[in-house]
Amino acid sequence: MQTKTITIPAISCVHCKNRVEKIMKDLEAVVSAEVTVETKTLHVAWDDSNTSWHDLQAALEQAGYPPES
């Protein structure tokens, strides 16, 4: 299991929060995903046995929510 907290500058409202959380939770490997709008952060935990951080990052980028590098 891996966890990561990242900043996503495009998060600006509750709609963004809900969208990012859904994107993450729709991925089979994701165990939990929680967005804090005020700090524009995503805390995500996933099973890394068959899913890498790059897979999660790609899903966020495709949806228009690229993480800060």
DSSP file (Angstrom, degrees, kcal/mol; ACC not computed):
  #  RESIDUE AA STRUCTURE BP1 BP2  ACC     N-H-->O    O-->H-N    N-H-->O    O-->H-N    TCO  KAPPA ALPHA  PHI   PSI    X-CA   Y-CA   Z-CA
    1    1 A M              0   0    0      0, 0.0     2,-0.3     0, 0.0    46,-0.2   0.000 360.0 360.0 360.0 134.7    0.0    0.0    0.0
    2    2 A Q  E     -A   46   0A   0     44,-2.8    44,-2.4     2,-0.0     2,-0.3  -0.888 360.0-165.3-118.1 151.1    1.2    3.4   -0.9
    3    3 A T  E     +A   45   0A   0     -2,-0.3     2,-0.3    42,-0.2    42,-0.2  -0.971   8.7 176.1-132.4 152.7    0.0    6.9    0.2
    4    4 A K  E     -A   44   0A   0     40,-2.1    40,-2.7    -2,-0.3     2,-0.5  -0.980  19.1-155.0-155.3 141.1    0.7   10.3   -1.2
    5    5 A T  E     +A   43   0A   0     -2,-0.3     2,-0.3    38,-0.2    38,-0.2  -0.988  28.2 170.9-118.5 124.3   -0.4   13.8   -0.6
    6    6 A I  E     -A   42   0A   0     36,-2.5    36,-2.6    -2,-0.5     2,-0.4  -0.895  32.6-117.8-133.0 159.1   -0.1   16.1   -3.5
    7    7 A T  E     -A   41   0A   0     -2,-0.3    61,-3.2    61,-0.3    34,-0.2  -0.826  19.8-170.6 -96.8 135.4   -1.1   19.6   -4.5
    8    8 A I    >   -     0   0    0     32,-3.2     3,-2.1    -2,-0.4    -2,-0.0  -0.890   6.3-163.8-125.2  98.0   -3.5   20.1   -7.5
    9    9 A P  T 3  S+     0   0    0      0, 0.0    -1,-0.1     0, 0.0    32,-0.1   0.749  83.0  66.5 -56.2 -27.6   -3.7   23.8   -8.4
   10   10 A A  T 3  S+     0   0    0     56,-0.4     2,-0.5    30,-0.1     6,-0.1   0.591  74.0 104.2 -74.0  -9.2   -6.9   23.4  -10.4
   11   11 A I    <   +     0   0    0     -3,-2.1     3,-0.1    29,-0.2    -3,-0.1  -0.624  33.5 142.9 -75.3 120.1   -9.0   22.5   -7.4
   12   12 A S        +     0   0    0     -2,-0.5     2,-0.3     1,-0.2    -1,-0.2   0.458  56.6  17.8-136.1  -5.7  -11.0   25.5   -6.5
   13   13 A C  S  > S-     0   0    0      1,-0.1     4,-2.1     0, 0.0    -1,-0.2  -0.924  83.6 -87.2-157.7 177.8  -14.5   24.4   -5.3
   14   14 A V  H  > S+     0   0    0     -2,-0.3     4,-2.9     1,-0.2     5,-0.2   0.848 122.5  58.4 -65.4 -34.3  -16.6   21.5   -3.9
   15   15 A H  H  > S+     0   0    0      2,-0.2     4,-2.5     1,-0.2    -1,-0.2   0.933 107.2  47.2 -60.1 -45.0  -17.4   20.4   -7.5
   16   16 A C  H  > S+     0   0    0      2,-0.2     4,-2.8     1,-0.2     5,-0.3   0.924 111.3  52.0 -60.5 -44.9  -13.6   20.0   -8.2
   17   17 A K  H  X S+     0   0    0     -4,-2.1     4,-2.5     1,-0.2     5,-0.2   0.943 112.0  45.1 -56.0 -51.4  -13.2   18.1   -4.9
   18   18 A N  H  X S+     0   0    0     -4,-2.9     4,-2.2     1,-0.2    -1,-0.2   0.891 113.5  50.4 -63.3 -39.8  -16.0   15.7   -5.7
   19   19 A R  H  X S+     0   0    0     -4,-2.5     4,-2.6    -5,-0.2    -2,-0.2   0.936 112.2  45.6 -64.6 -48.3  -14.7   15.2   -9.3
   20   20 A V  H  X S+     0   0    0     -4,-2.8     4,-2.2     1,-0.2     5,-0.2   0.915 113.1  50.3 -64.1 -42.8  -11.1   14.4   -8.2
   21   21 A E  H  X S+     0   0    0     -4,-2.5     4,-2.8    -5,-0.3    -1,-0.2   0.907 112.2  48.0 -61.9 -40.9  -12.3   12.1   -5.5
   22   22 A K  H  X S+     0   0    0     -4,-2.2     4,-2.1    -5,-0.2    -2,-0.2   0.921 108.6  53.8 -66.2 -43.7  -14.5   10.2   -8.0
   23   23 A I  H  < S+     0   0    0     -4,-2.6     4,-0.4     1,-0.2    -2,-0.2   0.929 115.1  41.1 -54.8 -46.5  -11.7   10.0  -10.5
   24   24 A M  H >< S+     0   0    0     -4,-2.2     3,-1.5     1,-0.2     6,-0.4   0.933 114.1  50.0 -69.1 -46.3   -9.5    8.4   -7.9
   25   25 A K  H 3< S+     0   0    0     -4,-2.8    -1,-0.2     1,-0.3    -2,-0.2   0.740 101.2  64.4 -68.9 -21.4  -12.1    6.1   -6.3
   26   26 A D  T 3< S+     0   0    0     -4,-2.1     2,-0.5    -5,-0.2    -1,-0.3   0.660  83.8  91.2 -73.8 -14.9  -13.2    4.8   -9.8
   27   27 A L  S X  S-     0   0    0     -3,-1.5     3,-1.5    -4,-0.4    29,-0.0  -0.712  80.4-137.1 -82.2 127.4   -9.7    3.3  -10.1
   28   28 A E  T 3  S+     0   0    0     -2,-0.5    -1,-0.1     1,-0.3    19,-0.1   0.813  99.1  53.3 -55.2 -36.1   -9.8   -0.2   -8.8
   29   29 A A  T 3  S+     0   0    0     17,-0.1    18,-2.5    21,-0.1     2,-0.4   0.679  83.6 103.1 -77.1 -17.4   -6.5    0.0   -6.9
   30   30 A V  E <   +B   46   0A   0     -3,-1.5    16,-0.3    -6,-0.4     3,-0.1  -0.529  42.6 179.8 -76.4 126.3   -7.4    3.2   -4.9
   31   31 A V  E     -     0   0A   0     14,-2.7     2,-0.3    -2,-0.4    15,-0.2   0.835  69.1  -3.5 -90.5 -41.4   -8.4    2.5   -1.3
   32   32 A S  E     -B   45   0A   0     13,-1.7    13,-2.6    -8,-0.0    -1,-0.4  -0.994  55.0-174.3-153.0 152.2   -9.1    6.0   -0.3
   33   33 A A  E     +B   44   0A   0     -2,-0.3     2,-0.4    11,-0.2    11,-0.2  -0.951   7.5 177.6-149.5 126.5   -9.0    9.5   -1.7
   34   34 A E  E     -B   43   0A   0      9,-2.4     9,-2.8    -2,-0.3     2,-0.4  -0.987   9.9-160.7-137.6 125.9   -9.7   12.8    0.2
   35   35 A V  E     -B   42   0A   0     -2,-0.4     2,-0.6     7,-0.2     7,-0.2  -0.853   5.7-157.9-106.0 138.5   -9.4   16.3   -1.2
   36   36 A T  E  >> -B   41   0A   0      5,-2.4     5,-1.7    -2,-0.4     4,-1.0  -0.963   4.5-163.6-113.2 111.6   -9.1   19.5    0.9
   37   37 A V  T >45S+     0   0    0     -2,-0.6     3,-0.6     1,-0.2    -1,-0.1   0.899  84.5  59.1 -63.5 -42.7  -10.3   22.4   -1.2
   38   38 A E  T 345S+     0   0    0      1,-0.3    -1,-0.2     2,-0.1    -2,-0.0   0.841 119.0  28.8 -58.7 -36.3   -8.7   25.1    1.1
   39   39 A T  T 345S-     0   0    0     -3,-0.4    -1,-0.3     2,-0.1    -2,-0.2   0.437 102.3-128.5-103.9  -1.4   -5.2   23.7    0.6
   40   40 A K  T <<5 +     0   0    0     -4,-1.0   -32,-3.2    -3,-0.6     2,-0.3   0.871  60.4 143.6  56.6  40.2   -5.8   22.2   -2.9
   41   41 A T  E   < -AB   7  36A   0     -5,-1.7    -5,-2.4   -34,-0.2     2,-0.4  -0.836  41.9-156.2-116.2 150.5   -4.5   18.9   -1.8
   42   42 A L  E     -AB   6  35A   0    -36,-2.6   -36,-2.5    -2,-0.3     2,-0.6  -0.989   3.8-164.0-119.6 128.4   -5.3   15.3   -2.5
   43   43 A H  E     +AB   5  34A   0     -9,-2.8    -9,-2.4    -2,-0.4     2,-0.4  -0.971  21.0 176.6-110.7 119.7   -4.4   12.5   -0.1
   44   44 A V  E     -AB   4  33A   0    -40,-2.7   -40,-2.1    -2,-0.6     2,-0.4  -0.956  19.5-166.9-129.6 142.6   -4.7    9.2   -1.8
   45   45 A A  E     +AB   3  32A   0    -13,-2.6   -14,-2.7    -2,-0.4   -13,-1.7  -0.992  20.2 167.1-125.7 135.2   -3.9    5.6   -0.7
   46   46 A W  E     -AB   2  30A   0    -44,-2.4   -44,-2.8    -2,-0.4     2,-0.8  -0.978  43.6-102.3-148.0 159.1   -3.7    2.7   -3.2
   47   47 A D    >   -     0   0    0    -18,-2.5     3,-0.7    -2,-0.3     4,-0.4  -0.735  32.0-168.5 -80.5 112.7   -2.6   -0.8   -3.7
   48   48 A D  T 3   +     0   0    0     -2,-0.8    -1,-0.1     1,-0.2     5,-0.1   0.287  61.0  99.4 -91.2  11.9    0.7   -0.5   -5.5
   49   49 A S  T 3  S+     0   0    0      1,-0.2    -1,-0.2   -20,-0.1     3,-0.1   0.809 110.3   1.8 -68.9 -26.4    1.0   -4.2   -6.4
   50   50 A N  S <  S+     0   0    0     -3,-0.7     2,-0.4     1,-0.2    -1,-0.2   0.311 125.1  67.6-140.3   8.9   -0.3   -3.5   -9.9
   51   51 A T        -     0   0    0     -4,-0.4    -1,-0.2   -22,-0.1     2,-0.2  -0.995  61.9-158.1-135.5 128.7   -0.9    0.3  -10.1
   52   52 A S    >>  -     0   0    0     -2,-0.4     4,-1.4     1,-0.1     3,-0.6  -0.533  34.5-107.5 -99.8 168.6    1.8    2.9  -10.0
   53   53 A W  H 3> S+     0   0    0      1,-0.2     4,-2.9     2,-0.2     5,-0.2   0.868 120.0  61.8 -58.9 -36.1    1.7    6.6   -9.0
   54   54 A H  H 3> S+     0   0    0      1,-0.2     4,-2.2     2,-0.2    -1,-0.2   0.833  99.3  54.5 -62.2 -32.6    2.1    7.4  -12.7
   55   55 A D  H <> S+     0   0    0     -3,-0.6     4,-1.6     2,-0.2    -1,-0.2   0.921 111.7  43.7 -65.3 -43.8   -1.2    5.5  -13.4
   56   56 A L  H  X S+     0   0    0     -4,-1.4     4,-2.0     2,-0.2    -2,-0.2   0.913 112.8  52.2 -66.9 -42.8   -3.0    7.7  -10.9
   57   57 A Q  H  X S+     0   0    0     -4,-2.9     4,-2.5     1,-0.2    -2,-0.2   0.895 107.2  52.7 -60.1 -42.3   -1.3   10.9  -12.2
   58   58 A A  H  X S+     0   0    0     -4,-2.2     4,-2.4     1,-0.2    -1,-0.2   0.887 107.2  52.0 -62.5 -40.1   -2.3   10.1  -15.8
   59   59 A A  H  X S+     0   0    0     -4,-1.6     4,-1.2     2,-0.2    -1,-0.2   0.905 111.5  47.1 -63.8 -41.2   -6.0    9.7  -14.7
   60   60 A L  H  <>S+     0   0    0     -4,-2.0     5,-2.8     2,-0.2     4,-0.4   0.922 112.4  49.3 -65.5 -44.1   -5.8   13.1  -13.0
   61   61 A E  H ><5S+     0   0    0     -4,-2.5     3,-1.3     1,-0.2    -2,-0.2   0.899 107.6  54.1 -63.2 -41.4   -4.2   14.8  -16.0
   62   62 A Q  H 3<5S+     0   0    0     -4,-2.4    -1,-0.2     1,-0.3    -2,-0.2   0.818 108.5  50.5 -62.4 -30.8   -6.7   13.3  -18.5
   63   63 A A  T 3<5S-     0   0    0     -4,-1.2    -1,-0.3    -3,-0.3    -2,-0.2   0.463 124.0-102.9 -87.3  -1.8   -9.5   14.8  -16.4
   64   64 A G  T < 5S+     0   0    0     -3,-1.3    -3,-0.2    -4,-0.4    -2,-0.1   0.678  93.5 108.1  90.3  18.1   -7.9   18.3  -16.3
   65   65 A Y      < -     0   0    0     -5,-2.8    -4,-0.1    -6,-0.2    -3,-0.1  -0.521  46.9-178.4-124.2  63.7   -6.5   18.1  -12.8
   66   66 A P        -     0   0    0      0, 0.0   -56,-0.4     0, 0.0     2,-0.1  -0.419  26.8-121.2 -67.4 134.8   -2.7   17.8  -13.2
   67   67 A P        -     0   0    0      0, 0.0   -59,-0.2     0, 0.0     2,-0.2  -0.388  29.4-101.7 -70.8 151.6   -0.8   17.5  -10.0
   68   68 A E              0   0    0    -61,-3.2   -61,-0.3     1,-0.1   -60,-0.0  -0.527 360.0 360.0 -70.2 138.0    1.9   20.0   -9.2
   69   69 A S              0   0    0     -2,-0.2    -1,-0.1   -63,-0.1   -63,-0.0   0.477 360.0 360.0 -93.9 360.0    5.3   18.5   -9.8
